Amino acid sequence: QVQLVESGGGLVQAGGSLRLSCAASGRTFSSYVTGWFRQAPGKEREFVAAISRSGSSAYYIESVKGRFTISRDNAKNTVYLQMNSLIPEDTAIYYCATSPTLRTISRVRPDEFDYWGQGTQVTVSS
């Protein structure tokens, strides 16, 4: 079992920055592909970014490329999402998720992840 706890969300003005953290329990977390998803009110959960087990590769959706950076510190069992140049359209609940079996980081679906955090709210005001 893996437990994930997100933190770092909040209210920020457009153009601002936030860094989300996803802290995991479990000694094998470093061998899991991990991703960030978001869900805005009335919309489906959307994939945002994913990072490989080693942290050497990352994949982003087009709308956040150049603004968001996913990273991981396996020694701390933590994955981060640095979000810069935030826009109101980024407003959503952000979730981290991880999978012990997934090997790809591109075009992944929510149902391919086994463990989820409770989510953290990000609100960007205009």
N, C-alpha and C positions, 0 to 999 in steps of 0.2 A: 504494500500500500504506500502511496505517496500522498502527502498533503501539501497543498499549495496555498500560500497566503500572499495576496497582492497588497501593495501600499503605494502611496505617493500621488494618488489622485487629488483633485481639488478644483477650485475655480480660478481661472486665469483669463486675462484679456487676450484678444487676438494679437498674434505676434509674439506671445510669450512662450515659455518653456516649462515642461514638467518632466520629471524622471520617475517612471514607474518601476517598482521592484516586485519580483516574484520569488519569495523564499520557499524552499522545498525541504521537506523532511525526507529521509531515506538516503542511504549511502550510495545508491546506484543512480541517482539523479543525473550525474555527469554523463551517463551513457544514454540519456534520453533526448530525442529531438523535442524542442520546446517552442511553442508559438504564442503569439498574442492575437486575440480576437477582440472585436468590439461589437456592441449592440446598441443602436440608437432606438428611442421610443418608436414603436410601430414598425420597426424594420427587423429583418432577419440578422442573425449573428454573422458578422463579416470577418474573414481572415485579414489580418494586418501584416504580420511578419512572422518569420520562423528562423531558428538558428540551429545549425548542426550540433551534433554531440560534442565535438571538440571546440566549437565556437569559431571555426575557421571559415565557415560559409554562412551566408544569410540571404534571405529572400524577402522582398517587400511587394505589396501591391503598389500599383502605379501612383496612386494618389498621395502616398506618403514618402515615396522615394525622394531622397535629398533632404527630407525634413526629420525623419525618424531613424533611429539607429538602435538595433537590437544587439545585445552583448550578453555574455555570461561569465561568471566567476565560479568555476566548478569547486574551487577550494571553499567557497562560501555557500555553495548550493543555491546560488541566486542568479536569476536572469533579469536583465534590465531592458527597459524601453525608454530611450531618451527621445523626447518629442520637442522639436523646435519649430518656430514659425507656425504656431498653432492657429487654426482657423475655426470658425464656428461649426463647420461641418465635421470637425473631429469630436464634437460633443457626443459622448456615449459612455456606457459602462464598459470598461476594459477588463478582459479576462485573460489569464495565462492558462495554458494547458500543456500537458506533456504526454508522451507516449513511449513505452519501452520497446515497441515493435516497429514504429515508423522509421523509415530510412531515407525518405525524401523530404525536402523542405519547400518544394514549390508546388503550387496548385493543390494544397492540402485542404481537406474538409473537416468541419468540426467533429464528424462522427469517427474520424480516424484517431482522435485523441482520447485517452483513457481517463485522465485525471484533470480536474478543473479546480481553479480557485473560486472564491466567492464573488470576485469582481471588485473594481474600484471605480468610482464615478469621476469622469473628467468633463468639466463644463468650460467651454470657451465662449466668452462674451464678446460681442462685436463693439 
